[in-house]
Structures are given as structure tokens and as C-alpha cells.
Amino acid sequence: MLSRLFASGFALLLLPAAALTAERPVVVELFTSEGCSSCPPADAYLTDLSHAGRDVLPLAFHVTYWNGLGWRDPFSLDAATQRQARYGSRFGDGSYTPEMVVDGAHGFVGSERGAVGAAIREARQNRTAASVSVSRQDGQISIAVGAGSGTGRLLLIGFDTEHRTAVGRGENTGRTLTESNIVRSIRPVGQWSGAPVTFNAALPVGQDVAVILEAPDGRIVGATRLGDAS
């Protein structure tokens, strides 16, 4: 079952015209809910992507708009619902589950492996605005962004690698769901304007850490996770 929630307007700006070609993982965002019976196949696909290698950064954003329909998803975040609403406004298709967004550029039904896989392959050819690296130092996170062309904001994301949940109500009643790379927190930590810059931030909620560099139009032009260099 697809649930749609139409969103408010979101201003579009152009991507940087010039960029470096540093390698980085392709970011795949899954908007999902434990209250949605159509979501487990997409959750399984995200789990497969999480085990496939470090050239893809899959992240599961659990939305809130299913919570009043029988089961309150314990991992749901208002920030996830808001993030999807901005994509829905840009893409013109509102918000629905399961949806996968590849590099902030294109949205797909999350269980359509062929379409998502093709978009991932295409995204590997896309430009990267700047190198991004993240490390843990003295109980904090240090984020370094290299020189490049364009502007963007840095988002610090905390996520849990895996959870198993026994669902007691709603469309998935009686199922035990295995879900991967569940986003537990997301917050902006600074702006990048083309010059090298370093930011220090408190550790986010979550077992692992990712950082994405988001262009003004919402497309992702840089990304890494703890232990990677991009």
C-alpha cells in the first residue's frame, strides 16, 4: 500500500557548474515505516545494499505519517518526514512509502530494484563538489571538506546498523522486521562555500556516522561515513 502526503513548496537552485571528480559513495535514502505492509521488500533491498560494499551509502529514514494507523514506528523521526516532503515537492509526487531517493536527484518506488540499481550506476558518473572526510577525535566528530566549486550545507547523520522489531499492530502485525542503517538523528553542522573548511560537532545519536554535502537544490554532491574518505 502506498501512502501519499503532499508537501509544501521547495525552492530550486542550480547545481554547481564545475566540480571535482573525487570518488564517493552514492547516497540512497529509503523513506519507510514499520506500519506499511509494502515496505519490507524495500527494507530488504536496503539491507542488501548495506552489505554490498562501501561505494553505496544506504540510509533508512523512518517517517511519522503512518504512526496513527495502528503501529507507532519506534524509529520514526519528524526530520525524516520533513526531508521527504521537500523531495516530494521537488519531484512533484508528494510523499509515499516506500520511496528510495538516489543522490537527492531522483525518487523511485523502493522495491523496484531494477530502476534503483540503474540510477545508482548512473549516479556513479555524477560530479562531486568536494572531498569530504569524517573522523572521531576526543569524543567529538571532526568533518573536513576540501576545495571545490559551488556551495552546500553539511548534514551530520547518526544511524544504527541493524534492528529486529516484532510488530504488534497495524499492517505488519505478527511480522518480525529486520531493518538496516536506520537513521536516528540528522542535523546541519555548517555551510561550505568552495574553500577548505573543518567543522567539529558533538557525536550524533546512533551507532555509526555519515556526512553528506547537499547542494542548494537538494542534490547530494559529497558524502562519506566514519572510516571512509570521499
Disulfide bonds with the S-S distance in Angstrom:
none
